[in-house]
Amino acid sequence: METLSDIEREVVVLQAVVESIQSMVNNEMMEFGAGDTEIQVIFTSLAQRALFNVLLADFLERVDPALLGMEGSLLDALEASAATASFDKGDSSKRLQAAAATLRAWLDEQIEVEVWFPSIEKNVDLKLQRRDFVSICGNISKHNVSRLTGKAKALQRLLKANGVSVSWTDALRALDDFHGRFHDDILIYHTTTLAELLNNVRWAIHEYLKTEYDRSYKAPESEDDPRYTFTYPVGVSNEYAQARYWDLMNSVRGKPWIRRFTGSRYLKGRY
C-alpha cells in the first residue's frame, strides 16, 4: 500500500476525527439546553443513545495501521497529529493538544461504581476506567451475543481485578447487568460532559486549521462561475489525501455544527 507523507497522514486523521465527532455531537443525536454555560445535554431517543455509544467506542478502538502507519485509536492518532502539527501557526496547535489531552484524561480516569449483577448474584464496588465501560457497552449495543465473547472476557478480567472470580460464561451472562448499570445510568449522567469534551476538540480543530483555510481558499472568479477551489499544501499529492483535504477545508468553511458551551457542574461530580 502506498505510504502517506506526514502531512497527508495528518489530513486523513483530522478529517476522520471531524467526521466522527460530527456523527456523535449534533442536533439529531442530542438536545442542547439554552445558553452557553451550565447547560444540560440529553439524547433525543434511546436509539440515538445506543448509536452514540457505538460511535464513541469505535473512536477508541484500534485504527487500521495500513492506512495511518501507526497503532492505537483515532484519539491516539489525533494526539500524534497535534504534536507534529503540520499546520501550526503561532502555536495554534496548543489548544488542540489541550482539548485532546483533556478528553483522554477524562476517559482514562479510574472511577468506582457499585454494581449489582443479579445474573451471578454478586454486588461489586467496581473500579474501572471510564473508557472500559464505553468500550464494553458500545460493543454490547453493536453486536449480538455470538460476537461478545471478547468483551465477556474483558469483563471477567475486570471483575477479577476487583476481587471477584467468575467463569467467562458467567461473565457473558453478566454483560446485560453491566450494560444496564453503565449504558442506562452512568452514560446518561455523563452525556453532557462527553458532548462538551468532544465539541471542544471539534472547535480546537477548526481554530487550528483556520489559517491554513485562509491560505488555501480561492473564491469564485465570477457570479457566472460559483465554483471555489482550495490550493493543496506542499506534501499533499496522494489523490485520497487530496480528497480528504478538500473535505477538511470544507469543514472549516462550514464551521462546527454545535456552538461552544459549558456543561452543568451538577453533572460532573460523580462517577
Secondary structure, 3 states (H helix, E strand, C coil): CCCCCHHHHHHHHHHHHHHHHHHHCCCCCEEECCCCCCECEEECCHHHHHHHHHHHHHHCCECCHHHHCCCCEHHHHHHHHHHHCCCCCCCCHHHHHHHHHHHHHHHHCEEEEEEEECCCCEEEEEEEEHHHHHHHHHHHHHCCHHHCHHHHHHHHHHHHHCCCCCCHHHHHHHHHHHHHHHHHHHHHHHHHHHHHHHHHHHHHHHHHHHHHHHHHEECCCECCECCCEECCCCCCCCHHHHHHHHHHHHHHHHCCCCCCCCECHHHCCCC
